[in-house]
């Protein structure tokens, strides 16, 4: 039995204790961290690691990996869980795909994860830029696996087809939260639209591995979360990440509760029983956290 909190009021910010011990991490940087930072700085690239204040930045950069974020550092949406700046974005940089591919090559990556801000201001939502970036990485690192974590492109099939036609190995689009909390947590997105994006990817040929992610600790119930698992499986999602929501700044939605590690283990077991090929569930799991290992686990 999962002990999820009762539903909080939409206007209520639940009182939250200090970070539990299973969330806290020692801050440590080594030579790989500095090398990653230098490559990103020299090539003028953004990462979701830094822009979203990911708690795993030190660990991942110490491993020599990072999640690249294309199409600028300003998002057109204002999701209540995200630290990325909302505003009017700049024009996409035409040479960004080349610079990202160079960074991936210099970092000797075998699994390249590419995400982006949401660009509702662009006619194709940035799909062509995703395609160009995938192609540039393929040229630079033919043996590397490429994973994309995309926005919903407004649900436009043509935009999704542009990205999928570039043949990423893994196509990820996050559902983020349960149906009831969508409007509060990601007001410019839509639960059914996101499921439609995943269905489109699952039906595309050649088919990529289809992946999605959910956060817990936002006020969802056990039954709502399991419903989301079932909806994702029905949409063709094969890889799943489940992680603890952490409030990125005071203006964002509060944390309803901290889910202990043993509950994440039970959630992973429930998801695997539904047929997911691979599941990563834990307090500090994020969409691209050790993405290479999750893909390998899927076989």
C-alpha angles and dihedrals in degrees: 000000000000115000101216119168121258114261112283121219115265088241096044122097105203118228108253127199123226116286110291118238093257090062099048118094132188114248108237132157128186138177094290091055092056092046092053092047091050094050092049092047095047092050096040096236131158126222131198085223091071103025094051094039091238112198090220097058095108094047095047096043089047086057089052095250136114137170110243119221116204135190094049136292100279123084128207092216132070107214114180095228100050133089097198112117117260119216145085109329126218124245111284113262110245094211096049093098090056093047092048092049090050090051092050090051094047089050090049091229120184093186116038119196118198124185134160147200114262111266107195086159093070121080092232096031089243096301094136090052090053089050093050091049093051090050092049092051091047090054093048098040110022093174097049123104113235122212123186125197104196139184117241096264086221087291091287109161092205093057092046090050091055091056095042092047088062085065107232111190092226125029113198128184118165123228085194100190145008124289097259095053099046097097092049098042103035105014097175093051132068134220096222092043091055091049088050091054090054092046089052091052092046091053095046120107124251085034121219123208104273118222139177140173141216134196124218129201095058095109100277123146128231094252092049092052094049089048088056090051090053092046091052093050091048088053091056099259111157105173122052136188123193121186143163117270112235120192107243096198139355094261091061130082116293125243111259094198144336111248112219121233094252091060090052089054090054091047090053090051091050091050094049090050088058090058106264108155093218134006131191112192126167144113094273099033113127132179095270100025107134087342091168091060094049091051091049090049090056089061 
